[in-house]
Amino acid sequence: MRDFNYTVGVLINAYLSGKLERGYCGLCAVGNILNGRTEWSVLFLTDSYGKQRRGQELHDYLTTVQRFVTPEEIEPKSTCALIDIRRSGYTVDELAEVEFAFETAPKGSSLDDSIFNGLVAAIDALAKIHNVELGEVEQVKQSIKQKELTEC
């Protein structure tokens, strides 16, 4: 479902429930948007150095450097990923933007700061994709802080 408020709600709920993480494809921003699915990572991925990889460069990286998948697994996973992405209502490029923003946001002084900064960066990327006004984005960020305070 390609809706700004719905997608941001998914990310906020993941953050507040401790299910939003950097570096883990099923729990990162895109993983949460795609219901915990990880197959998308054979289409695009931001590595630990902040470089986004795609295409053959990514496939080489996944099969030889990271050894996450075998070359034979890439095509079926790509097919599943494209179906998942199509169902989300977003494009591959849009989700790649969200993933890059989330993974490359400033780390912060704690793990929670790091995750929060990634969440805010992902929301900013979604706002750009959806052409959402800055004021509405700021309201969303304030609501996250309010929810954090009420859950303490």
Summary of the structure (lengths in Angstrom):
residues: 152
radius of gyration: 15.4
end to end distance: 31.1
largest distance: 48.3
contacts: 444
relative contact order: 0.15
helix: 66%
strand: 4%
